């Protein structure tokens, strides 16, 4: 692995918490407070620290950490969708079009200025800043820095302008935000073309730095073909959204992949003795993944099916992603009343779900009839959410009916077979004539001659 070094500072920024008007409670309860963050590593970590502190002090908290890029989070705090989130004071220069002002060169002055501007313009309050500082930076491989004697952004700009090879990896926001790469380019007098940029959709700096150092995560094209700083890999595995799937499809054939997973899907088979509240909870848990997620109930019990429907209507009101769940259930979900459990299992085999959940009195009696499923979850205690996070060897499973012929990711995906051929003269003589005949039938005289010379 190549070592990464960081180059220079752009703007001094101090971390503060941005607060919108939180609704007060008249019932004696404290909250709820909706805490968000941007999708970078720091924001995600800091928002979790804020949430823990609020909960420790008795507040009800709604967790919307890693909510989106800066512009989305700003709209959410202004509209009241978020109550607070951690932000860097230096970004105020770009929120309010004052990037050329000298006030942003001083952390305390910058804090006072953005506090004043945001209060006047948006009725948003900046709380007392934390003793923390952060800066944008550009990182390059240590080998390149040593070879080209690059120790500052002035050196880097000179290298770029002289035609040196550069392929910069960064988050979408880093590449497009006026506070980041464009500011570097303007301040130091260089310009990178689109062909020199590799953008990842996430703003997770840990992800982008790891990608730069190891060629992992979302930089799929670079991983497949390799660059000066990204070694070529042989296989790409792991789940992801539609963009990850499309990227894996693009590089398949140049590298191997584990599969092309689609939206998550769950089929729950339940008998009349199943707990409708738990069945509903499991269906809702999977429907909240994505509007395209499928959560389907198959049962021989109309009474249970009706009870589950009532529970879904009750429980969905308590969940923060209720809109996603409702869209998923409306368009992709469903319930099937079947004759008996044997028919339910056969329907499951035809559907070949990613997840098959057996909410029945004796799931072990049915497991022998299951032929097609990515993973089977036996009973109400082996529920699928545990498989999502803490149970089982892997949760990368086949979707979209591919469980008919595909298996979950396992150690077998990281092994391969090499065929070895060894024959003595007698064995070669016994099968050589057949090979010669086939070669002649195909019109491959060279093949036939190679056999004939040995007979």
Secondary structure, 3 states (H helix, E strand, C coil): CCCEEEECCCCCEEEEEEECCCCCCCCCCEEEEEEEEECCHHHHHHHHHHHHHHHHCCEEEEEEEEEECHHHHHHHHHHCCCCEEEEEHHHHHHHCCCCCCHHHHCHHHHHHHHHHHHHHHHCCEECCCCCCEECCCEEEEHHHHHHHCCCCHHHHHHHHHCCCCCCEEEEHHHHHCCCCHHHHHHHHCCCCCHHHEEEECCCCHHHHHHHHHHCCCCCHHHHHHCCCCCCCCCEECCCCCHHHHHHHHHHECCEEECCCCCCCEEEEEECCCCCHHHHHHHHHHHHCCCCCCEEEEEECCHHHHHHHHHHHHHHHHHCCCHHHHHHHHHHCCEEEECCCHHHHHHHHHHHCCCEEEEECCCCHHHHCCCCCCCEEEECCCCCHHHHHHCCCCCCCCCCCCHHHCCCCCCHHHHCCCCCCCCCCHHHHHHHHHHHHHHHHHCCCHHHHHHHHCCC
